[in-house]
Amino acid sequence: MEDELNDLLIKAQENISDSVDKQQEEVYLQALRESLYELVNLEILNNKYLEVRNQAINNLYNECGYSAIKLADIVGVSRQMIHNIVKGK
């Protein structure tokens, strides 16, 4: 009788453990899904603002006569990067 009770108790603990593990797995999967969704949104937003930045660099370089050196200092990138942006690379 006591052995049967111990067996039942062990099985109950295993079932509870399996259930908790499954719930935890679902929490992790949901966190992963949400983080991937937000990362995609951040990438879209980042690309949008890179376009805005690059257009501003082009305007300052071509229309206002800013040098690549001055723009590089303002933006915090190399002169070569400024030239690449202006050339559309």
N, C-alpha and C positions, 0 to 999 in steps of 0.2 A: 504494500500500500504506500509506504513512504517512498519507495523507489519510483512508483508511478507518479506520485505528486512531484517529486524532483524532476522527472522527465517532462511532465506537463509545464512545470515552472521554467525549465530550460527552453522548451519549445516556445513558450509565451515570450520569454526574453529575446529569443532569436527573431520571432515575428515582429516584436516591437523595434528591435534594432534594424531589421530589414526595412520596416516602414519609415523609420527616422532617416535611414540612409537614402531612401528613395525621395523623401521630401527634401533633404539637403541637396541631392542631385538636381532636383527641379529648381531649387533656389539658385544654384550655380549656373544652370542652363539659362534661366531667365536673366540673370546678371550678364551673362555672355551675350545674349541676344540684344539686350538694351545697350550694352557698351558698343557693340558692332554698329547698331543703328546710329548712335550718337557720333561715332567716329566717321561714318559716312557723311553725316550732316556737317561735321566740322571740316571735312575735306572739301565739300561743296562750298562752304562759306569761305574757306581759305583760298580756294581758286578764284572766287568772286573778288575778294579783296586784292589778290595778286594782280588781277586784271585792272582794277582801279589804280593800284600803285604803279603798274607799268604804264598805264595811260598818262598818269600824272608825270612820270619821269619823261615820257616822250614829249609831252607838252612843254615841260620846263626846258628840256634840251633843245627841241626844234623851234619853239615859238618864243621862248624867253631868253635863249642863249646861255643857259646854265652849262658849265663845263662838266664833263664826266667825273672829274676829280671832285668838284663841289657836290655833285649829286651823290657820288659814292660816300662822301663824308656824311651827308645828311641821312642817307638811307642805311648806311652801315654795311655796304657790300663793296666788292672790288670795282675798280674802273672798268675792267673787262666785262663784268656782269652788266654794268650800265650800257656799255657798247652793245652787248648781246641783246639787251632789252630794246634798245633804240633800233637795232637792225632787225628786230622781230624774231630772234632765235629763241 
